[in-house]
């Protein structure tokens, strides 16, 4: 499946910004199931410097600096990505058990396992607490397959939590999300990552896009798609396996990865430092994920 993604971010400031320094995570990364064919980033006003690099987690980071006074900032990223289609749904009951996986994580010294262990640690926005372990524990029977355990946790989050964009901000503590059982995709991904780490399973936070399809008979609106968040956990037999707790599914051909890290803080679509600007700026975001004909 080939997609064209157009992601527009606009900031309108109350007062003039004299200069700014920013980091954007808006370039889809290459993974085992996707390849970014091309990417173009347009900025207004024009930047004085730009720089692309590969960050610690292998993401494609874009740095830019604007030294011209401005009251509005616009960042437009246009990408074309090939995403592999999964041939068939995997049998989640097969494979290494949860107890075997825990032993493997403790004893194996392969480079991929040593690298995965980093994602067992707490991170700025996710603390692997006993409260999270208590919530996750009913899904993790020792002899049950690891994939089945994670799928069950995914399903419980989907069924027990309400999607409510008015409830939380990115700074809302996970304890509040768990208590009120409300949030958005970032909250649900943070919750599942925290639960998995609390149960001894390395887990990553993934930022990206998801294609949304209109209802039968309706036309898809341009810009109606959105950024999305889901998770990946490390399975000793298969490497990193992606699940989406917001949609109770494994990540498939409609999930397009931009970046992954320990939590949202590592993969924020745009962050930086501004001089001036006055009160909190007005932010607007438009995302369009469209299929490229013929692929």
N, C-alpha and C positions, 0 to 999 in steps of 0.2 A: 504494500500500500504506500502510495506517495502522497505527501501532504505539503501544502503551502501554508505557512503560518505568518500572520501579520499581527504584531503586538505593538500597540501604541500606548505610551504613557505620557500624560501631560500634567504639569504642575503650574498652577497660577498663583502668584505670590501677591500678598497685600502691599509690600514695598519692593523696591528694586533689590535684586541680588547682584552684588558687585563681582563676585566670582564664585566658582564651585568646583569641587573635586569629587568624582563619583566612580563607583564600581557597579557594573551591570552584569547580571547573570541572565542573559537573554539569547544566548547562542546554544542551540541544542547540541548535546555532546554525543559522541559515538559510543555505542554500547554493543553488546552481543546481539541485540535484536533491532538496532536502528543505526542509520548512518546519515549524518548531516551533509547534504550535497553542496549547499551553498548558503551564505548568510550575508545580509547587507544591513548595516545600521546607519540611520540618518538622524542627525541632531539639528535642532534649532533652538538657540542660535548656534552658529558654527563653532566647533571646539578649537581651542588653541593647540591641544595635543590629544592624541589617542594612542592607546597601546593595548594589544591583545596578548594574553599569556595563559598558560595552563597552570591552574592553582594546585594546591596540595592534594586535593581530592580528584584531580584529573579533569575538572570542569574548565570550560573555555571562558575565562574572565575577560571583560572589556572595561578598561579604564579610560576616562576622559576628563579633561579640564576645560572649563570655560572661563575666560578672563574678561569677557565683555559684559557690561551691565545689562540685565534683562529682568523682565517681570513675568515671563512665561518660559518654561522649558518643555521641549517635546522630544521624545526618543521613540523612533520607529524602527523596529527590527523585523525584517522579512527573511524567512528561512524556508528552505525546501528540504524535506526529510523523507528518507525511505524507511519504512517500518515493516519488519517481517510479520507475516500472518502465522499464527499458531495453527498447526495442522489439526490437532485434536486436543481435547481437554485431558490433562494428565490425571492419572489415578492417584488421588491424594492419600489413599490408605497404604500405598506401597512406599518402600524406602526405609531409611534409618529411623529408629524410634527416638523419642524425646530423651530417654535416659542414655541411650547410646550416643546421641549427639552431645550431651553434656560431658560425657567421658571423653569424647573425641576433642572437644574444645579445650579441655584441661590437659590432655596428654600429647596431642599432635604438635609437631614443630615445623610443618610445611609453611613456606612463605605466605600462601594465601590465608592460612589459618591465623598466623601471627598478625597479619594485616587486619584480619576480621576482628581480632580481639579488641582492637581500639574502639570498636563500635559496641562494646559491652559497658564502656565507661559512661558516667553521667556527663551531660553537656550543658551549655549555658541555659537552655530552655527546657531540658528534660532531666529530671532526677529519678533514677531507678529506685524508687522507694518501696517499702514493704506494703504500703497502701495499694500501689499498682500491682505488686505481686499477688496480693490478696484478691484483687479483681480478676487477674488473669488465671489464677491457679485452677479453677474448675475446667479449663480447656486443656490442661496439660497432664494427662495420665502418663505415667512413666513408659508403659509399653506401647502407647499409641504412636503412630508415625508422626514425625515432626511436622510434616506438611499438613497433616490432618489437624494437628493441634493449632497451628497458625490459622488455618482456614476456619476453625471453629471460633477462635478469638475474633477474627474478621467479621464473621457472621453475627456474633453477639454485639459488637460495637454498632454494626449497621442496624440491628433490630432494637437495641436498647437506648440509642442516642438519637436526639432530634436535631435535624439540620436547621440552625437558626443563626443567620448572619448578623442579627442584632444583638446576640448574647455576648460575644467575646471580641477581644482584640488579640493581636499576636502575643501580647504580654499577659493575657489571662492565665493564671496558674492552672496546671493540670488538675490540682485538687478541686478547683471550682468546676472545671469541665466534668470531672467524675461525679461530683456531688449533684450537680443540676442536670447532668446527662444531656447537655446541649453544646452546640458549637458548629464549626465549619470544617472543611476538609483538612486544613492545617491542624486544627485541634485533634481531629480523629487520628491523623497520622502521628502526631506527637504522642497521643495516648497509646497507640499500638506500639510504637517504638519503645516507649518507656516500659510498657508491660513486658515486651519481649526481653529487653535488657534485664529487667528485674527477675525474669525467669531463666537468665543465663544464656540467652540467645542473642548473638550480635545482630543489630538492626540499624538500617540507614533511613534517613528522611529523604524523599525524592520530590523535587519540584519540577513541574512541567506543564503540559497541556493535555486536555482530553477533548476529543471531537464529540460534539453534541449534535444529535440528529433531530429534525423537526418532527412533530406528530404527523401521521398520515394525512395527506391533503393540504398541509401547510408548507409555506416556503420558509427556508432557513433565513434568518436575519443576519446581515453582515455585522460582525462585531459582537455577536451574541454568545460566542464561546468565552472561556475563562481560563485563567491559570488554575492549576490543580496540584494536589499533593497526595502522595501515597507512600508506601514503605517497601523496603526490601530486607529480607533476613537471609543470613548465611546458612545454607544447607550443605553439610559436608560432601554429599554425593553430587550436587548440582551447582554449587556456587550460590550466587545471589539470586533469590526468587522474589518476585514482586507481587504484592497484594494491595488492593484498594479497599480500605474499610468504609469509605463513603458510599461505595457502590456494591459492596459485598462480592468482589470478583478478584480474579488474578488480573494483573495488568496485561492487556492485549494490544492488538494493532491500533486501537484508538487512543492509547496512552503514549504520549511523546515526551521523552525525558529531556529536560533542560540541564539540570544539575542535581547532584546529591551530596549530602554531608551529614553531620551529626544531628542537626536540627535546622529550623528555618533560618536561624542566624547565619549559617554558613552559605546559604543559597538564596538570600534575599534578591528579588529581581532587580532592585535598584536601591543603593544606599550611598551616602556620602556626606560631605561637609559643605555648607553654604555660608556665605558671609552676607548678612542682610536678610531680606525677605519678610521681616515683620512677623505677623501672626501665623498660625498654622496654615500652610498652603492648601488650596483646593486641588485634590487629586482626582484624575479621571483615567480609567484604563479601558481599552478596547482590544479584544482578541478575536481573531477570525481564523479558524482552522478549516481549510477546504481541501477536498481531494483533487489531485491533479488527474485530469482525464487521460485515459489510456494506460494507467498503471494500477 
